[in-house]
Amino acid sequence: MKNIHFKSVLLLFVAIFSSCSTKVDLYADYKDIPVVYGLLDSSQDTNFIRINRAFSGSNDHPINANEVALIADSCNYPGKLDARLIELKSTNGDKYEPTGRVLMLDTLTIHDKGEGVFYSPDQMVYYTPERLMAGSGSERFSYRFVAVKPDGDTILGRTTMVGNEEFSIETGGMSFQLAPTDAVGKLYFRADGVASLYDVKIEFNYREQKSGQGMKSKKISRSFGTKTLDEYTHLIGNSYYLEYSPNWLFNTLGDAIGGDTVVDANHPNVVRYIDDFVISISAGGDELYYYYLANQAQANSPISLVTAYTNIDGGYGLFSSRTTIKRVVNLSGRCKRDLFSVSAWGFKED
């Protein structure tokens, strides 16, 4: 982990990656500053990495970071950099050895990027279409990022992959009820051996058809927020759980449906059908965890000194890994009966 304390350059880093609109003038010797952002995911067919450059200026020629970031020619290096991922594997302990597999990164242009800190709608990114490995059991994979600038300087980063097979959702069903209760439900999962940061989300999917209209897919969801593993209740080994309110589904669904209810049971203006209930858990690696902690500290700091995290040698940015697992779970019989009992909502069995 590399913590940098600046009042200038890191304000640029925070602005780029948190979509901050603060205008920052950088005063230093004129030079380009590599900025790399990549979150590798072994569950995806294609992985993308952004390699850009920022600039610092001088007292005589100040540069506004937000203005420069909107100019493609100023943000990109000329041509295509020699950039690659080098695969390493560990089968016992923390010692990683190269597997011999080297993934060369190519470039493509995204044509539908929304407006923001970086130039849009067309933006160049580096990518690999080759599947990345996470491993299983004691077998772990790590990837080293290497890019060579036009002047010959090297940009480096490294991350160990999350997504080991032990990372799993253990809960097979969820129970919700209409009647108010102070009881709590529990959602169980097994943590990844590498990940330090988690976000658990639940999602209820249903279909809705109003009179004279076609069927539409609808959903309500809740994220439990980004948390460190220590913020979940530990059972044994890598097993953890979090608590949820059994009233959440009915309270949230009532707000979502609002006035779109059945007027006449014999001539309903709306009919709804249950699709499924999904639990998803996103996990992030150590580097993402340190970056998150640094951003939290920066956001809560009452003083002007900015502390930011970067694990890029030869530049600034974040190179880490993440993955998301999902599981469709059953709703309890009581939950379904309660849903069908609220006749005004119009839920019916298929």
Beta strands, then each sheet from edge to edge (+ up, - down):
strand 1: 2-6
strand 2: 25-26
strand 3: 31-40
strand 4: 47-56
strand 5: 63-64
strand 6: 82-90
strand 7: 97-104
strand 8: 106-110
strand 9: 123-128
strand 10: 140-148
strand 11: 154-160
strand 12: 168-169
strand 13: 173-174
strand 14: 185-190
strand 15: 197-210
strand 16: 215-228
strand 17: 233-234
strand 18: 239-244
strand 19: 270-284
strand 20: 306-310
strand 21: 316-331
strand 22: 347-348
sheet 1: 1+ 20-
sheet 2: 2+ 5-
sheet 3: 8+ 9- 4+ 3- 21- 13-
sheet 4: 8+ 9- 4+ 3- 21- 19+ 15- 16+
sheet 5: 8+ 9- 4+ 3- 21- 19+ 22+
sheet 6: 7+ 6- 10+ 11-
sheet 7: 12+ 14- 18+ 17-
end
